[in-house]
Amino acid sequence: EVQLLESGGGLVQPGGSLRLSCAASGFTFSTFAMTWVRQGPGKGLEWVSTFSGSGGTTYYAESVKGRFTISRDNSKNTLYLQMNSLRAEDTAIYYCAKAWGPGTSVRYAFDIWGQGTLVTVSS
Amino acid sequence: EIVLTQSPGTLSLSPGERATLSCRASQSVSSNYLAWYQQKPGQAPSLFIYGASTRATGIPDRFSGSGSGTDFTLTISRLEPEDFAVYYCQQYGSSPFTFGPGTKVDIK
C-alpha cells in the first residue's frame, strides 16, 4: 500500500525553526516528484514546494522562498521541509503529496497525500 | 503566476441533483494540466480529476471534468451523500502550482 506519513510539526515561536519529515512507503520513492502543500486554519490549500524526481530541481512559493528548504533522502524514502524564520502566517497543516507519474517532470497532479502535520507559530 | 478563481463559493443542492463547478484561470493552463481535488472535513485532499478530464483511479463516473485554456468545469451528474465536500482546482503546468479557493458543495 502506498503511504505517506508526516511528522515534525508542533508549536514554535515566531522567528524559530522546524523540520518536517514525510516517510514514504509502497512505491519507488526516488523516481517521483514530491510536494509540500499547506492549509491554514479554516483556509484553502496552498502549494509550498516541490522536489522533482530523478533530477534534483526544486520549486518554491514566493511566500516561503529564502526561508524554507525542501530536500529528500532517497536512501531513507523520506522528504523533508526545513522551515526557518517562521511567521504567524505559516501556521497550517502541512501535507506531503506524491506526483502521480514518475520521472524528472514535475507536471503531475498529486495522487497520494499524507494525513498532515500541524505547525503552529505563536508566542 | 496563474490565479485560479472558482465559482460559486458555495453550492447548495439536494442528493440526486446535478452539480456544476467552475474554475477559471488568469492565463491559459498549458496542456490542460488542471486537476480537481475533493476534501472532506478533517481529511487530506483526494485527487479526482487530472489532465482536465481524466478520472483518477477509483473515482466514479458520475464525476466528469471538461474545459481547456482558461475555463474548466467539474460536473457531478447526480449527487450522492458522500459527494458533499469542498472541491479545489489546481494547475500544475507552471510553477507556482496554484490552487483555487475552493467550492463547497453542501446539502440544501
Interface residues (C-beta under 8 A of the other chain):
Chain A: T35 V37 G44 L45 E46 W47 T50 Y59 A61 E62 Y95 W100 V106 R107 Y108 A109 F110 D111 W113 G114 Q115 G116
Chain B: E1 S31 Y33 A35 Y37 Q39 A44 P45 S46 L47 Y50 G51 A56 T57 Y88 Q90 Y92 G93 S95 P96 F97 T98 F99 G100 P101 G102
